[in-house]
């Protein structure tokens, strides 16, 4: 059960900000630790950023204690709708400079948006001033790229650049679409092939595949539309995101449903099997390309997992 950002009280906003600053500091320190041996300069940059986050955390803790007492509730990003879900740092098999920089730049943009929205929502003058100060700090401090001597732009200018927005869009919009595609493909394999082997009829199998694909698309679309109103993250209208997720889920199942329009059942079955293999390989590559999943793990998760699901459908349909 998650809470909407718009429903948070000022105390809950401060508590969320405190835990978020602590999480970000730990992430930057992890970056520094992983990069220390090969990239000591960049490691120092991330350690300095961690210290900045801890300083921001102290400001927030002091304000919370002043306004609400000493007991600070533990509220994390995962408890609130609208935050990006990142892969935990400790689960990453590899970490290079480019991956660390991209992750940090998205974090900077997220924090800027969070503090700006939080300041707009706050009513207490002192809390509002602190949140505005933190938003200003995120917007105007020297960008990570400049600190690493890669380019010379301020964070304020970087917020207007398309690249940071593109990365955030990839995390918040493209990835849910890919998840819909994967869900539609993998979850539809078993019932479609079970119907194929149970009926031995192309048209009946096609009807089952259409029903499965469209039904899954509707379900996933509704779930995505209700997951986030876009207020905090700027992900866009929930109906548009829900439509995108639903369409991708439907396409995942239709990819190996359309061959059953062929009247000859054996020909349709062979072509559908080929489409399953191609689609699962393509999805594994998408996970590797856009979701930072190691290629071997993506192959095991999608291709081998899909093959097991396929075998299950064949077994049940042949029983």
N, C-alpha and C positions, 0 to 999 in steps of 0.2 A: 504494500500500500504506500503510494507516494503522495506528497502534498504539492499542490500547485504553488508556484512562486508568488502569485498574487494573493494567496491566503496566508502568507507568512506574516507574523507579527514583527515588530522592530527587534525584539529580543531574539527571535528565531533567525532573523536576517543576520544579526551580529554573530550569533553562534555558528551559523553556516559559514560566514566569512572567516571566522577564527579557524575552523577545521580545514577550510579550503586553503588558507595561507599555510597552515602546517603541512598539508598534503603536498602543496607545490614546493615548499622548501625541501621536503624529503625527496621529491622527484629530482630537483636540481642537484641535490647532494649525491643522489644515485648516478646522475649523469656525470658529475665530477669524478666520482669513484671509478666508473667504468672507462672514462676517457683519460685518466691520469697518466697512465704509462705511455700512451702513444701521442696524446695531445695535451700536454701539461698547461699550455696557455689557455685553451678552451676550458679545461677543467677548472682553472682559477676563475674564469668568467662565470661558470655555473655556480661555483661556491659563493661568489659575491652575490649572485642573484638569490641564492638560498638565504643568505644573511639579510637581504632586503625583505624577503618574504617573512622572515622571523620578526623583523622590526615592525612590519605591518601587523603581524599577529599580536605583538605587544600593545600596539596602539588600540587595537580592537578589544583586547582583554581588559585594558584599563577602562575603556568606555563602558563595556558591559558591566564590570563591577561597580562603576560609579552609578549606573542607571538601574541595574537589576539585581545586584548582589553577587556573591562569590561563586554560586553554583552555576556553572556554564553547561547547558545540555549539549550532548554530542549529536550534532546534526551534520550529516555529510551530503555531498552532492548527489549520491545515489538515492537519498531520501526525498529529493525534490525533482519534479518533472522539468525537463527542458535542458538538462546538462548533457554534454557529449560524453559518450561512454568510450574511454580510451583503454587500450590494452595495458595491463599492469606492467610496470617497468621490469620487474623481476622475472616476468615470463618471456621477455624478449631474448631470443637466442643471440642476436647481434645488435650492437649499437654503434653507429658511425656518426660522424659529425653532422652530416646532412639530415639524418633521421632525428637526431637530438635537436637540431636547429628548427626543423619543421614543427616538431612537437611543442617546443618552447614558444614559438611564434603564435601558434594556435592558442596556447594557454594565455599568453599576453592579451590576445584579442578577446578571449572569453572573459577574462577578469575585468577588462575595461567595460565590456557590455554589462557584466553583472553589477559592478559598482555604480554605473550610470543609472541602470534601472532601479537599483536599491535606493539610491539617493532621491530619485523621483518619487519613490514610494514612502520615504521616511517623513514623519511629521515633527519629531523632536529636532530642534534647531541644531544642537550639538552633534547628534548622530548624523543628521543630514550633512553637516559641514565635514565630518570625518569621512563619510562615504564619498563625498565630492572630492575631497583631498586625495583619497586613494584612487579614484577614477582619473584624476589629473596626473597622479604619479604614473599610472599605467599608460596614459596617453602620451606623456611627454618625456619619460626617461629615455635614455639612449637605447636604441634598438639592439637586439641580440646580434643582428648581422653586422652592425657597426662595431660592437664590442669585439667581434671576432675578426674585424678588419676585412670583411668580405665586401661591404659596401657602406656608404655613408648616408644614411637616412635616419630621421628620428622616428620614434614609435608613432608619433602623431601622424606623420606622413604615411607610415607603413599601414596604418589603419585604413587609409583610402586606397591602397593598392589592391589590385584584383587578385594577386597571388594568395595573400592571406585569406581573403574571402573565399577563393576557390578551394583552399585546403579545408576551411571550415565547412563549406558546402559539401565537399566530398565526404566528410565525417558524418554530417547530419542528414544529408538528403540522399546522396548516391549510395552510401553503405546500407541504409534501410531498404533501398530498392534492390540492392544485391542480395540482401537477406531474404527479401520476398521471392526473388528468382530462385535462390537455393531451396527455400522451403517448398515452393511450388514444384520444383523438379524432383527433389528427393522424396517428398511425401506422396507424390502422385504415382511414383513408379510401381509400388506394390499393388494398389487397387486396380490400376489399368492393366497390368500384366496378369493379375489374378483373374480379371474379367476375360482377358484374351484366352487364357488356357481353360477357363471354365466353360466358355461358350463356343470357342472355335469359330466365332463369327465376327467379321471385321466391323460391321455396322453397329452391333450391340456393344462392342468394345469402344468404338468411337463415341457412342452416347455416354457410356460410363466415364470416359476420359473428359469429355466436355463438361459433364456435371461436376466431376471432381475438380477440374481446373478452375471453373468459374466459381464454384462454391468456396474453394480455398482463397481465391482472389478477393471475394467479398469479405470473408472473415479477416484476412490480413489487412485489407484496406480499412475496415472499421477499427481494428486494433491500432493501426498506425495513426489514424485520424484522432483517436481518443488519447494517444500517448502524450501529446504535448501541444499546447495551444500556440506555441511559437513566440510568446510574449518575451521570454528571457533570451532565447537563442537566436531569434530572427530567422527561424527555419522556414517561414512562410505559412500560408494558410493551411490549417490541418486538412481541409478537404482536398486540396491539391496534392499534399503529401500522401494522403490516404489513397487517392486515385492512382498515383504513381506506384505505390507499393502494391495495390491490388492488381494493376495491370501487369506488373512484372511477375507477380505470383502466378497469375493466369497463364502468362506466356511460358513460364517454367513447365507447366503441365502440358500445354498445347504443343510443345516442341516435339514430343513423341506420341501425341494423340493423332495428329493429322495423317500419319501414314495409314491409319486404319480406314481412311476413305477409299483406299485401294480395295477392290472387291476380292481379289485373290488373297486369302488369309495368310498363307505362308510368306508371300512377298511382302505383305504389310507388316508381318511380325519381324521379318529380317530387317526391314528398313527402320522400323521403330526401335529395334535393338541397337542399330548403328547410331540412331539419333540420341538414344540414351547415353551411349559411350561418349559421343562428341559433346553433348551438353554438359555432362559431368566433368569432362576434361576442361571445357571452357570455364565452368564455374570455379574449378580448382585454380585455374590461372587468374581469374578475377580476384579470388581471395588473396592470392599471392601479390597481385599488382596493387590492389586498392585497400586491403585490410591488414597489411603487414604480417601476413601469415607465412611462415617459411614454406617453400614450395613442397617439400617432402611431407610436412604435416597437412598442408592443404590437400595434397593428393590422397593421403590416408583417410582424412576426414570425409572428403566428398566422393572420390572415385571408389575407394574400397567400401566406404559406408553405403554408397548408392548401390554398389554391386550386391551387398548383403540384403538390402531392401528389395532389390529386383529378384534375387533368389527366393526371398520369402514370398513374394507375390506369385512367382511361378509354382512354388511348392503348394501354396494354399489353393491356387487355381486348378492344379492337377490332382488334388485330393479327391 
